[in-house]
Amino acid sequence: MIDEQDLPYTMNRIDYKGIGENMHRWAEDLFPINRSLTGPGVRQTLSYLQDLLPELQLHEVPTGYKAFDWEVPREWTIDEAWIENEAGERIVDYKDHNLHLVGYSIPVDRWMSRDELDKHLHSLPEQPDAIPYVTSYYKERWGFCISQNLRDNLPDGNYRAVIKSELKQGVLNYADLVVPGESEEEILFSTYICHPSMANNELSGPVLAAALAQYTAGLKNRRYTYRFVFVPETIGAIVYIHRNLEMLRKNVKAGYILTCVGDERNWSYMPSRNGDTLADKTARYMLEEMEKEYTVYSFLQRASDERQYCSPGVDLPVCSVMRSKYLTYPEYHTSLDNLELVTPRGLQESWEFYKSCIDLLELNFRPRLVVRCEPQLGKRGLYSSITKKGVGEDVRNMRNILAYCDGTNDLIDLFTTTRVSLEDGLEIVGKLKEHKLVVDEAQFGGYETD
């Protein structure tokens, strides 16, 4: 179990070196698995995560399950897929890279000309060495993805395209883990498990979620309950919301989509639809407190499951902090999004950021001053024992914080408004609680000096 020491008055300062290396090893194990919306790759991935998180609960819904305006598609499985020339040489083979096959391709086995084959090929002229990621979940078609260099060098002639796949009545799989706290109020972390062999725009999210789940499970005193959700993107999130909407709307106080958190580039912040939730406020504050260089995106630029969690009629307080945002980095949705782009350091830094958000949420409350007017600090010995910066600044910071302890502002509001650092602010509030000058607004029973 993790010893939280001085919580709830200070942030947890325990050193967690090596978390990034652990997450990167998990990503290496998961990288070869061919994931899609459905099928054995999803089940294999969830089984691996369940080994890391024994309390992870696996769920399934059948093909045809209706969730709001959507319907679960047929389950897709793939055994083999390749293209060979007239000499019997395989020039493209799905076994060499999962991205070579268009996701959800229907079965095919036939010879065709170079021109006809070209209608079923996908490549990236602007990235001639990369294999693109292409899917066709809801319309039956087939195709292969190859580098532009290979495509340009295919000679005229006949080619045999073979895809041994199956679309059948089956299930969509997903999983969740609930780490109970003292309150039924929840912090939600959701991530997706449906992309084949992409490291940043897939595996960085699940491995970070697993590491954060292990961290929260080790906390001795959990104020909040933590919910970790692993779903196929879009349809999986819609199914999860459909099956849990009433509970989610009642309990979730803050939530985050974990995606694109594995590289070492600058940070990205995607707000909730309204941009003013506890999740948003915590994320923005920690980005500033940890002095991260970050880009603020508009909700109009969303493209992940915040679309579902923040949609009208659902309205959950969910945002996202990423490194390189999806759709913006050159390796996105290509074979270049690999385990060289995602690094132990990048994963470690993302873990430290979200861990700090968790710690702050655990500490957060709305302080209420229990005496009218400014309290007499001198008789309580509070003039010289707050920080080491100097008495004048100490007292000014304390008085400024007290000025906003009206029960409507939480700690994040207080520290943002007064521009007091997190460390100094927590020390000040800890002293005020110790001397019984402030209480949690939920416990306020009236002014003590009336």
SEROKOL-801064 format. One record per residue (C-alpha): residue in one letter; x, y, z. Coordinates in nm, 3 decimals. Layout:
% SEROKOL-801064
code->a | u->X | v->Y | w->Z $
...
END
This chain:
% SEROKOL-801064
code->m | u->0.000 | v->0.000 | w->0.000 $
code->i | u->0.114 | v->0.356 | w->-0.072 $
code->d | u->0.190 | v->0.563 | w->0.237 $
code->e | u->0.033 | v->0.901 | w->0.172 $
code->q | u->0.206 | v->1.054 | w->0.476 $
code->d | u->0.077 | v->1.410 | w->0.517 $
code->l | u->-0.238 | v->1.393 | w->0.308 $
code->p | u->-0.471 | v->1.580 | w->0.312 $
code->y | u->-0.247 | v->1.882 | w->0.374 $
code->t | u->0.031 | v->1.817 | w->0.122 $
code->m | u->0.064 | v->1.654 | w->-0.218 $
code->n | u->0.206 | v->1.305 | w->-0.225 $
code->r | u->0.583 | v->1.346 | w->-0.284 $
code->i | u->0.685 | v->0.980 | w->-0.306 $
code->d | u->0.925 | v->0.900 | w->-0.591 $
code->y | u->0.785 | v->0.671 | w->-0.857 $
code->k | u->1.083 | v->0.622 | w->-1.088 $
code->g | u->1.038 | v->0.332 | w->-1.323 $
code->i | u->0.665 | v->0.374 | w->-1.392 $
code->g | u->0.742 | v->0.493 | w->-1.744 $
code->e | u->0.958 | v->0.189 | w->-1.817 $
code->n | u->0.682 | v->-0.041 | w->-1.690 $
code->m | u->0.421 | v->0.123 | w->-1.911 $
code->h | u->0.648 | v->0.107 | w->-2.215 $
code->r | u->0.702 | v->-0.267 | w->-2.160 $
code->w | u->0.326 | v->-0.317 | w->-2.142 $
code->a | u->0.291 | v->-0.126 | w->-2.469 $
code->e | u->0.558 | v->-0.345 | w->-2.629 $
code->d | u->0.361 | v->-0.654 | w->-2.531 $
code->l | u->0.035 | v->-0.514 | w->-2.667 $
code->f | u->0.171 | v->-0.358 | w->-2.987 $
code->p | u->0.160 | v->-0.672 | w->-3.208 $
code->i | u->-0.206 | v->-0.747 | w->-3.132 $
code->n | u->-0.446 | v->-0.669 | w->-3.414 $
code->r | u->-0.724 | v->-0.473 | w->-3.245 $
code->s | u->-1.043 | v->-0.348 | w->-3.405 $
code->l | u->-1.392 | v->-0.256 | w->-3.284 $
code->t | u->-1.461 | v->-0.622 | w->-3.211 $
code->g | u->-1.296 | v->-0.959 | w->-3.226 $
code->p | u->-1.020 | v->-1.163 | w->-3.065 $
code->g | u->-0.767 | v->-0.876 | w->-3.061 $
code->v | u->-0.988 | v->-0.678 | w->-2.824 $
code->r | u->-1.037 | v->-0.981 | w->-2.600 $
code->q | u->-0.665 | v->-1.055 | w->-2.598 $
code->t | u->-0.590 | v->-0.694 | w->-2.503 $
code->l | u->-0.846 | v->-0.696 | w->-2.221 $
code->s | u->-0.707 | v->-1.026 | w->-2.094 $
code->y | u->-0.360 | v->-0.871 | w->-2.074 $
code->l | u->-0.496 | v->-0.570 | w->-1.888 $
code->q | u->-0.681 | v->-0.799 | w->-1.650 $
code->d | u->-0.349 | v->-0.960 | w->-1.559 $
code->l | u->-0.231 | v->-0.612 | w->-1.456 $
code->l | u->-0.563 | v->-0.526 | w->-1.290 $
code->p | u->-0.717 | v->-0.844 | w->-1.143 $
code->e | u->-1.036 | v->-0.659 | w->-1.043 $
code->l | u->-1.103 | v->-0.548 | w->-1.401 $
code->q | u->-1.454 | v->-0.652 | w->-1.503 $
code->l | u->-1.511 | v->-0.774 | w->-1.859 $
code->h | u->-1.840 | v->-0.711 | w->-2.037 $
code->e | u->-1.993 | v->-0.779 | w->-2.376 $
code->v | u->-2.298 | v->-0.685 | w->-2.582 $
code->p | u->-2.420 | v->-0.879 | w->-2.888 $
code->t | u->-2.412 | v->-0.780 | w->-3.252 $
code->g | u->-2.719 | v->-0.569 | w->-3.323 $
code->y | u->-2.734 | v->-0.420 | w->-2.971 $
code->k | u->-2.895 | v->-0.078 | w->-3.005 $
code->a | u->-2.738 | v->0.206 | w->-2.808 $
code->f | u->-2.914 | v->0.537 | w->-2.869 $
code->d | u->-2.877 | v->0.607 | w->-3.245 $
code->w | u->-2.614 | v->0.336 | w->-3.299 $
code->e | u->-2.605 | v->-0.039 | w->-3.348 $
code->v | u->-2.319 | v->-0.275 | w->-3.263 $
code->p | u->-2.172 | v->-0.409 | w->-3.590 $
code->r | u->-2.088 | v->-0.767 | w->-3.668 $
code->e | u->-1.779 | v->-0.916 | w->-3.511 $
code->w | u->-1.474 | v->-0.920 | w->-3.739 $
code->t | u->-1.197 | v->-1.176 | w->-3.739 $
code->i | u->-0.899 | v->-1.204 | w->-3.971 $
code->d | u->-0.670 | v->-1.502 | w->-4.032 $
code->e | u->-0.467 | v->-1.410 | w->-4.339 $
code->a | u->-0.440 | v->-1.131 | w->-4.594 $
code->w | u->-0.185 | v->-1.086 | w->-4.871 $
code->i | u->-0.116 | v->-0.981 | w->-5.228 $
code->e | u->0.106 | v->-1.185 | w->-5.458 $
code->n | u->0.234 | v->-1.131 | w->-5.809 $
code->e | u->0.229 | v->-1.373 | w->-6.103 $
code->a | u->0.557 | v->-1.526 | w->-5.982 $
code->g | u->0.389 | v->-1.623 | w->-5.652 $
code->e | u->0.585 | v->-1.364 | w->-5.454 $
code->r | u->0.395 | v->-1.201 | w->-5.167 $
code->i | u->0.451 | v->-0.831 | w->-5.206 $
code->v | u->0.216 | v->-0.733 | w->-4.921 $
code->d | u->0.139 | v->-0.947 | w->-4.618 $
code->y | u->-0.083 | v->-0.856 | w->-4.323 $
code->k | u->0.143 | v->-1.071 | w->-4.104 $
code->d | u->0.426 | v->-0.824 | w->-4.162 $
code->h | u->0.223 | v->-0.531 | w->-4.025 $
code->n | u->-0.135 | v->-0.511 | w->-3.900 $
code->l | u->-0.191 | v->-0.182 | w->-4.080 $
code->h | u->-0.148 | v->-0.346 | w->-4.421 $
code->l | u->-0.514 | v->-0.450 | w->-4.414 $
code->v | u->-0.811 | v->-0.213 | w->-4.419 $
code->g | u->-0.997 | v->-0.276 | w->-4.096 $
code->y | u->-1.318 | v->-0.481 | w->-4.132 $
code->s | u->-1.227 | v->-0.592 | w->-4.486 $
code->i | u->-1.463 | v->-0.851 | w->-4.629 $
code->p | u->-1.328 | v->-1.182 | w->-4.765 $
code->v | u->-1.177 | v->-1.185 | w->-5.113 $
code->d | u->-0.971 | v->-1.423 | w->-5.328 $
code->r | u->-0.924 | v->-1.324 | w->-5.688 $
code->w | u->-0.682 | v->-1.224 | w->-5.959 $
code->m | u->-0.694 | v->-0.874 | w->-6.107 $
code->s | u->-0.495 | v->-0.633 | w->-6.315 $
code->r | u->-0.262 | v->-0.372 | w->-6.170 $
code->d | u->-0.518 | v->-0.101 | w->-6.249 $
code->e | u->-0.803 | v->-0.287 | w->-6.077 $
code->l | u->-0.587 | v->-0.362 | w->-5.774 $
code->d | u->-0.497 | v->0.004 | w->-5.746 $
code->k | u->-0.863 | v->0.086 | w->-5.669 $
code->h | u->-0.824 | v->-0.113 | w->-5.346 $
code->l | u->-0.491 | v->0.032 | w->-5.235 $
code->h | u->-0.433 | v->0.314 | w->-4.987 $
code->s | u->-0.111 | v->0.508 | w->-4.942 $
code->l | u->0.018 | v->0.852 | w->-4.839 $
code->p | u->0.195 | v->1.047 | w->-5.114 $
code->e | u->0.314 | v->1.306 | w->-4.861 $
code->q | u->0.464 | v->1.030 | w->-4.641 $
code->p | u->0.599 | v->0.782 | w->-4.894 $
code->d | u->0.755 | v->0.543 | w->-4.640 $
code->a | u->0.450 | v->0.520 | w->-4.410 $
code->i | u->0.165 | v->0.270 | w->-4.409 $
code->p | u->-0.169 | v->0.448 | w->-4.345 $
code->y | u->-0.438 | v->0.329 | w->-4.105 $
code->v | u->-0.773 | v->0.284 | w->-4.283 $
code->t | u->-1.099 | v->0.124 | w->-4.166 $
code->s | u->-1.445 | v->0.056 | w->-4.307 $
code->y | u->-1.659 | v->-0.046 | w->-4.010 $
code->y | u->-2.006 | v->0.031 | w->-4.141 $
code->k | u->-1.977 | v->-0.028 | w->-4.517 $
code->e | u->-1.863 | v->-0.353 | w->-4.670 $
code->r | u->-1.543 | v->-0.317 | w->-4.872 $
code->w | u->-1.192 | v->-0.451 | w->-4.880 $
code->g | u->-0.849 | v->-0.303 | w->-4.928 $
code->f | u->-0.481 | v->-0.297 | w->-4.848 $
code->c | u->-0.261 | v->-0.019 | w->-4.711 $
code->i | u->0.094 | v->0.014 | w->-4.838 $
code->s | u->0.369 | v->0.272 | w->-4.860 $
code->q | u->0.359 | v->0.513 | w->-5.151 $
code->n | u->0.705 | v->0.396 | w->-5.251 $
code->l | u->0.582 | v->0.037 | w->-5.291 $
code->r | u->0.271 | v->0.150 | w->-5.476 $
code->d | u->0.474 | v->0.357 | w->-5.722 $
code->n | u->0.697 | v->0.060 | w->-5.801 $
code->l | u->0.431 | v->-0.204 | w->-5.865 $
code->p | u->0.477 | v->-0.314 | w->-6.226 $
code->d | u->0.195 | v->-0.386 | w->-6.465 $
code->g | u->0.065 | v->-0.741 | w->-6.459 $
code->n | u->-0.185 | v->-0.951 | w->-6.269 $
code->y | u->-0.207 | v->-0.980 | w->-5.893 $
code->r | u->-0.387 | v->-1.210 | w->-5.656 $
code->a | u->-0.553 | v->-1.048 | w->-5.352 $
code->v | u->-0.647 | v->-1.282 | w->-5.068 $
code->i | u->-0.829 | v->-1.185 | w->-4.748 $
code->k | u->-0.939 | v->-1.465 | w->-4.517 $
code->s | u->-1.172 | v->-1.277 | w->-4.286 $
code->e | u->-1.514 | v->-1.331 | w->-4.134 $
code->l | u->-1.796 | v->-1.096 | w->-4.039 $
code->k | u->-2.038 | v->-1.277 | w->-3.811 $
code->q | u->-2.293 | v->-1.240 | w->-3.537 $
code->g | u->-2.078 | v->-1.201 | w->-3.227 $
code->v | u->-2.009 | v->-0.953 | w->-2.948 $
code->l | u->-1.848 | v->-0.620 | w->-2.869 $
code->n | u->-1.619 | v->-0.644 | w->-2.565 $
code->y | u->-1.523 | v->-0.375 | w->-2.315 $
code->a | u->-1.415 | v->-0.355 | w->-1.952 $
code->d | u->-1.420 | v->-0.133 | w->-1.646 $
code->l | u->-1.261 | v->-0.119 | w->-1.304 $
code->v | u->-1.414 | v->0.060 | w->-1.008 $
code->v | u->-1.181 | v->0.149 | w->-0.721 $
code->p | u->-1.416 | v->0.239 | w->-0.434 $
code->g | u->-1.362 | v->0.540 | w->-0.211 $
code->e | u->-1.528 | v->0.691 | w->0.093 $
code->s | u->-1.777 | v->0.867 | w->-0.135 $
code->e | u->-1.985 | v->0.740 | w->-0.426 $
code->e | u->-1.872 | v->1.050 | w->-0.615 $
code->e | u->-1.648 | v->0.938 | w->-0.900 $
code->i | u->-1.349 | v->1.042 | w->-1.105 $
code->l | u->-1.373 | v->0.882 | w->-1.450 $
code->f | u->-1.084 | v->0.780 | w->-1.674 $
code->s | u->-1.181 | v->0.644 | w->-2.016 $
code->t | u->-0.952 | v->0.510 | w->-2.288 $
code->y | u->-0.988 | v->0.303 | w->-2.603 $
code->i | u->-0.867 | v->-0.037 | w->-2.724 $
code->c | u->-0.950 | v->-0.059 | w->-3.094 $
code->h | u->-0.646 | v->0.053 | w->-3.295 $
code->p | u->-0.398 | v->-0.200 | w->-3.435 $
code->s | u->-0.028 | v->-0.139 | w->-3.382 $
code->m | u->-0.029 | v->0.230 | w->-3.302 $
code->a | u->0.156 | v->0.343 | w->-2.994 $
code->n | u->0.058 | v->0.704 | w->-2.919 $
code->n | u->-0.293 | v->0.708 | w->-3.061 $
code->e | u->-0.379 | v->0.379 | w->-2.894 $
code->l | u->-0.156 | v->0.207 | w->-2.645 $
code->s | u->-0.037 | v->0.511 | w->-2.451 $
code->g | u->-0.392 | v->0.554 | w->-2.319 $
code->p | u->-0.460 | v->0.201 | w->-2.189 $
code->v | u->-0.117 | v->0.160 | w->-2.029 $
code->l | u->-0.149 | v->0.497 | w->-1.856 $
code->a | u->-0.498 | v->0.404 | w->-1.737 $
code->a | u->-0.363 | v->0.076 | w->-1.597 $
code->a | u->-0.081 | v->0.254 | w->-1.412 $
code->l | u->-0.320 | v->0.514 | w->-1.268 $
code->a | u->-0.560 | v->0.239 | w->-1.162 $
code->q | u->-0.277 | v->0.068 | w->-0.974 $
code->y | u->-0.190 | v->0.399 | w->-0.810 $
code->t | u->-0.544 | v->0.477 | w->-0.694 $
code->a | u->-0.593 | v->0.121 | w->-0.570 $
code->g | u->-0.287 | v->0.170 | w->-0.349 $
code->l | u->-0.411 | v->0.488 | w->-0.184 $
code->k | u->-0.493 | v->0.428 | w->0.180 $
code->n | u->-0.750 | v->0.704 | w->0.209 $
code->r | u->-0.952 | v->0.752 | w->-0.107 $
code->r | u->-1.208 | v->1.028 | w->-0.088 $
code->y | u->-1.340 | v->0.962 | w->-0.439 $
code->t | u->-1.433 | v->0.643 | w->-0.617 $
code->y | u->-1.232 | v->0.593 | w->-0.938 $
code->r | u->-1.377 | v->0.440 | w->-1.253 $
code->f | u->-1.146 | v->0.320 | w->-1.532 $
code->v | u->-1.314 | v->0.236 | w->-1.863 $
code->f | u->-1.156 | v->0.048 | w->-2.157 $
code->v | u->-1.377 | v->0.057 | w->-2.468 $
code->p | u->-1.357 | v->0.051 | w->-2.845 $
code->e | u->-1.363 | v->0.417 | w->-2.947 $
code->t | u->-1.697 | v->0.579 | w->-3.034 $
code->i | u->-1.928 | v->0.274 | w->-3.045 $
code->g | u->-1.780 | v->0.134 | w->-2.723 $
code->a | u->-1.818 | v->0.463 | w->-2.539 $
code->i | u->-2.174 | v->0.497 | w->-2.667 $
code->v | u->-2.257 | v->0.146 | w->-2.546 $
code->y | u->-2.099 | v->0.216 | w->-2.208 $
code->i | u->-2.292 | v->0.539 | w->-2.164 $
code->h | u->-2.615 | v->0.372 | w->-2.278 $
code->r | u->-2.578 | v->0.100 | w->-2.016 $
code->n | u->-2.463 | v->0.330 | w->-1.733 $
code->l | u->-2.603 | v->0.676 | w->-1.806 $
code->e | u->-2.808 | v->0.730 | w->-1.490 $
code->m | u->-2.522 | v->0.620 | w->-1.264 $
code->l | u->-2.262 | v->0.825 | w->-1.456 $
code->r | u->-2.469 | v->1.143 | w->-1.447 $
code->k | u->-2.534 | v->1.100 | w->-1.077 $
code->n | u->-2.181 | v->1.017 | w->-0.963 $
code->v | u->-1.913 | v->1.147 | w->-1.202 $
code->k | u->-1.767 | v->1.476 | w->-1.077 $
code->a | u->-1.470 | v->1.492 | w->-1.313 $
code->g | u->-1.347 | v->1.279 | w->-1.602 $
code->y | u->-1.063 | v->1.249 | w->-1.849 $
code->i | u->-1.010 | v->1.079 | w->-2.186 $
code->l | u->-0.665 | v->0.918 | w->-2.187 $
code->t | u->-0.522 | v->0.924 | w->-2.538 $
code->c | u->-0.204 | v->1.041 | w->-2.713 $
code->v | u->-0.007 | v->1.066 | w->-2.390 $
code->g | u->0.317 | v->0.890 | w->-2.483 $
code->d | u->0.547 | v->1.120 | w->-2.680 $
code->e | u->0.777 | v->1.393 | w->-2.547 $
code->r | u->0.640 | v->1.691 | w->-2.738 $
code->n | u->0.445 | v->1.985 | w->-2.596 $
code->w | u->0.117 | v->1.935 | w->-2.414 $
code->s | u->-0.237 | v->1.974 | w->-2.544 $
code->y | u->-0.557 | v->2.057 | w->-2.357 $
code->m | u->-0.898 | v->1.964 | w->-2.498 $
code->p | u->-1.173 | v->2.115 | w->-2.280 $
code->s | u->-1.515 | v->1.976 | w->-2.209 $
code->r | u->-1.798 | v->2.122 | w->-2.413 $
code->n | u->-1.858 | v->2.398 | w->-2.158 $
code->g | u->-1.495 | v->2.425 | w->-2.048 $
code->d | u->-1.576 | v->2.510 | w->-1.687 $
code->t | u->-1.603 | v->2.177 | w->-1.509 $
code->l | u->-1.399 | v->2.053 | w->-1.214 $
code->a | u->-1.204 | v->1.836 | w->-1.459 $
code->d | u->-1.119 | v->2.140 | w->-1.673 $
code->k | u->-1.027 | v->2.354 | w->-1.376 $
code->t | u->-0.800 | v->2.087 | w->-1.229 $
code->a | u->-0.631 | v->2.020 | w->-1.563 $
code->r | u->-0.563 | v->2.386 | w->-1.637 $
code->y | u->-0.436 | v->2.455 | w->-1.287 $
code->m | u->-0.193 | v->2.160 | w->-1.289 $
code->l | u->-0.064 | v->2.249 | w->-1.637 $
code->e | u->0.021 | v->2.595 | w->-1.507 $
code->e | u->0.151 | v->2.475 | w->-1.169 $
code->m | u->0.379 | v->2.217 | w->-1.334 $
code->e | u->0.490 | v->2.485 | w->-1.586 $
code->k | u->0.395 | v->2.287 | w->-1.894 $
code->e | u->0.402 | v->2.447 | w->-2.237 $
code->y | u->0.064 | v->2.361 | w->-2.383 $
code->t | u->-0.181 | v->2.442 | w->-2.658 $
code->v | u->-0.545 | v->2.505 | w->-2.576 $
code->y | u->-0.776 | v->2.357 | w->-2.837 $
code->s | u->-1.140 | v->2.438 | w->-2.896 $
code->f | u->-1.405 | v->2.177 | w->-2.831 $
code->l | u->-1.484 | v->2.227 | w->-3.198 $
code->q | u->-1.154 | v->2.045 | w->-3.266 $
code->r | u->-1.254 | v->1.733 | w->-3.070 $
code->a | u->-1.219 | v->1.389 | w->-3.227 $
code->s | u->-1.216 | v->1.131 | w->-2.949 $
code->d | u->-1.467 | v->1.007 | w->-2.692 $
code->e | u->-1.521 | v->1.349 | w->-2.538 $
code->r | u->-1.768 | v->1.368 | w->-2.827 $
code->q | u->-1.980 | v->1.107 | w->-2.650 $
code->y | u->-1.929 | v->1.190 | w->-2.281 $
code->c | u->-1.997 | v->1.562 | w->-2.339 $
code->s | u->-2.282 | v->1.524 | w->-2.586 $
code->p | u->-2.621 | v->1.686 | w->-2.514 $
code->g | u->-2.831 | v->1.461 | w->-2.297 $
code->v | u->-2.519 | v->1.305 | w->-2.145 $
code->d | u->-2.332 | v->1.620 | w->-2.035 $
code->l | u->-2.056 | v->1.462 | w->-1.829 $
code->p | u->-1.766 | v->1.679 | w->-1.702 $
code->v | u->-1.499 | v->1.522 | w->-1.922 $
code->c | u->-1.194 | v->1.680 | w->-2.083 $
code->s | u->-0.849 | v->1.562 | w->-2.192 $
code->v | u->-0.483 | v->1.652 | w->-2.150 $
code->m | u->-0.259 | v->1.499 | w->-2.414 $
code->r | u->0.091 | v->1.540 | w->-2.547 $
code->s | u->0.069 | v->1.564 | w->-2.929 $
code->k | u->-0.304 | v->1.591 | w->-2.996 $
code->y | u->-0.462 | v->1.342 | w->-3.236 $
code->l | u->-0.485 | v->1.468 | w->-3.595 $
code->t | u->-0.200 | v->1.716 | w->-3.542 $
code->y | u->0.123 | v->1.516 | w->-3.542 $
code->p | u->0.276 | v->1.372 | w->-3.860 $
code->e | u->0.284 | v->1.011 | w->-3.741 $
code->y | u->-0.087 | v->1.006 | w->-3.657 $
code->h | u->-0.278 | v->0.709 | w->-3.804 $
code->t | u->0.029 | v->0.568 | w->-3.975 $
code->s | u->0.289 | v->0.300 | w->-3.914 $
code->l | u->0.520 | v->0.579 | w->-3.791 $
code->d | u->0.315 | v->0.597 | w->-3.469 $
code->n | u->0.535 | v->0.335 | w->-3.312 $
code->l | u->0.726 | v->0.251 | w->-2.995 $
code->e | u->1.006 | v->0.490 | w->-3.089 $
code->l | u->0.764 | v->0.782 | w->-3.089 $
code->v | u->0.624 | v->0.673 | w->-2.752 $
code->t | u->0.894 | v->0.672 | w->-2.487 $
code->p | u->0.927 | v->0.574 | w->-2.121 $
code->r | u->0.995 | v->0.938 | w->-2.039 $
code->g | u->0.686 | v->1.061 | w->-2.222 $
code->l | u->0.468 | v->0.805 | w->-2.046 $
code->q | u->0.629 | v->0.885 | w->-1.709 $
code->e | u->0.560 | v->1.257 | w->-1.747 $
code->s | u->0.196 | v->1.194 | w->-1.839 $
code->w | u->0.159 | v->0.964 | w->-1.541 $
code->e | u->0.307 | v->1.228 | w->-1.311 $
code->f | u->0.067 | v->1.489 | w->-1.448 $
code->y | u->-0.247 | v->1.279 | w->-1.402 $
code->k | u->-0.126 | v->1.151 | w->-1.065 $
code->s | u->-0.095 | v->1.515 | w->-0.955 $
code->c | u->-0.450 | v->1.581 | w->-1.076 $
code->i | u->-0.570 | v->1.285 | w->-0.870 $
code->d | u->-0.382 | v->1.408 | w->-0.564 $
code->l | u->-0.525 | v->1.758 | w->-0.601 $
code->l | u->-0.878 | v->1.627 | w->-0.643 $
code->e | u->-0.834 | v->1.419 | w->-0.328 $
code->l | u->-0.720 | v->1.727 | w->-0.137 $
code->n | u->-0.973 | v->1.967 | w->-0.280 $
code->f | u->-1.258 | v->2.112 | w->-0.074 $
code->r | u->-1.439 | v->2.443 | w->-0.022 $
code->p | u->-1.301 | v->2.613 | w->0.289 $
code->r | u->-1.532 | v->2.826 | w->0.504 $
code->l | u->-1.398 | v->3.076 | w->0.758 $
code->v | u->-1.569 | v->3.013 | w->1.092 $
code->v | u->-1.521 | v->3.362 | w->1.241 $
code->r | u->-1.661 | v->3.688 | w->1.114 $
code->c | u->-1.412 | v->3.952 | w->1.003 $
code->e | u->-1.043 | v->3.883 | w->0.979 $
code->p | u->-0.923 | v->3.640 | w->1.249 $
code->q | u->-0.654 | v->3.739 | w->1.496 $
code->l | u->-0.352 | v->3.551 | w->1.362 $
code->g | u->-0.090 | v->3.663 | w->1.613 $
code->k | u->-0.241 | v->3.487 | w->1.912 $
code->r | u->-0.234 | v->3.165 | w->1.714 $
code->g | u->0.133 | v->3.199 | w->1.623 $
code->l | u->0.059 | v->3.220 | w->1.251 $
code->y | u->0.279 | v->3.515 | w->1.159 $
code->s | u->0.609 | v->3.334 | w->1.124 $
code->s | u->0.555 | v->2.963 | w->1.071 $
code->i | u->0.394 | v->2.937 | w->0.729 $
code->t | u->0.679 | v->2.939 | w->0.474 $
code->k | u->1.042 | v->3.042 | w->0.454 $
code->k | u->0.992 | v->3.333 | w->0.217 $
code->g | u->0.941 | v->3.607 | w->0.473 $
code->v | u->0.684 | v->3.715 | w->0.727 $
code->g | u->0.528 | v->3.992 | w->0.516 $
code->e | u->0.453 | v->3.770 | w->0.219 $
code->d | u->0.343 | v->3.485 | w->0.444 $
code->v | u->0.082 | v->3.695 | w->0.618 $
code->r | u->-0.033 | v->3.859 | w->0.295 $
code->n | u->-0.086 | v->3.518 | w->0.131 $
code->m | u->-0.275 | v->3.388 | w->0.434 $
code->r | u->-0.498 | v->3.693 | w->0.451 $
code->n | u->-0.568 | v->3.675 | w->0.080 $
code->i | u->-0.668 | v->3.311 | w->0.107 $
code->l | u->-0.886 | v->3.384 | w->0.411 $
code->a | u->-1.057 | v->3.661 | w->0.214 $
code->y | u->-1.196 | v->3.403 | w->-0.027 $
code->c | u->-1.282 | v->3.128 | w->0.226 $
code->d | u->-1.655 | v->3.192 | w->0.194 $
code->g | u->-1.757 | v->2.835 | w->0.116 $
code->t | u->-1.806 | v->2.900 | w->-0.255 $
code->n | u->-1.443 | v->2.868 | w->-0.365 $
code->d | u->-1.252 | v->2.542 | w->-0.361 $
code->l | u->-0.876 | v->2.517 | w->-0.321 $
code->i | u->-0.814 | v->2.547 | w->-0.694 $
code->d | u->-1.018 | v->2.869 | w->-0.702 $
code->l | u->-0.832 | v->3.003 | w->-0.398 $
code->f | u->-0.485 | v->2.936 | w->-0.530 $
code->t | u->-0.570 | v->3.059 | w->-0.880 $
code->t | u->-0.723 | v->3.382 | w->-0.753 $
code->t | u->-0.454 | v->3.461 | w->-0.495 $
code->r | u->-0.166 | v->3.340 | w->-0.718 $
code->v | u->-0.024 | v->3.140 | w->-0.431 $
code->s | u->0.174 | v->2.830 | w->-0.532 $
code->l | u->0.022 | v->2.490 | w->-0.471 $
code->e | u->0.283 | v->2.398 | w->-0.211 $
code->d | u->0.248 | v->2.724 | w->-0.017 $
code->g | u->-0.129 | v->2.724 | w->-0.052 $
code->l | u->-0.164 | v->2.372 | w->0.085 $
code->e | u->0.061 | v->2.459 | w->0.377 $
code->i | u->-0.145 | v->2.768 | w->0.456 $
code->v | u->-0.478 | v->2.586 | w->0.437 $
code->g | u->-0.336 | v->2.303 | w->0.646 $
code->k | u->-0.242 | v->2.553 | w->0.918 $
code->l | u->-0.582 | v->2.720 | w->0.902 $
code->k | u->-0.754 | v->2.383 | w->0.946 $
code->e | u->-0.517 | v->2.286 | w->1.225 $
code->h | u->-0.608 | v->2.604 | w->1.413 $
code->k | u->-0.978 | v->2.547 | w->1.342 $
code->l | u->-1.018 | v->2.872 | w->1.151 $
code->v | u->-1.164 | v->2.705 | w->0.840 $
code->v | u->-1.377 | v->2.399 | w->0.785 $
code->d | u->-1.515 | v->2.222 | w->0.482 $
code->e | u->-1.828 | v->2.405 | w->0.368 $
code->a | u->-2.016 | v->2.074 | w->0.396 $
code->q | u->-1.939 | v->2.072 | w->0.769 $
code->f | u->-2.002 | v->2.439 | w->0.843 $
code->g | u->-2.243 | v->2.479 | w->1.133 $
code->g | u->-2.234 | v->2.853 | w->1.189 $
code->y | u->-1.986 | v->3.120 | w->1.295 $
code->e | u->-1.811 | v->3.047 | w->1.625 $
code->t | u->-1.775 | v->3.408 | w->1.738 $
code->d | u->-2.144 | v->3.513 | w->1.722 $
END
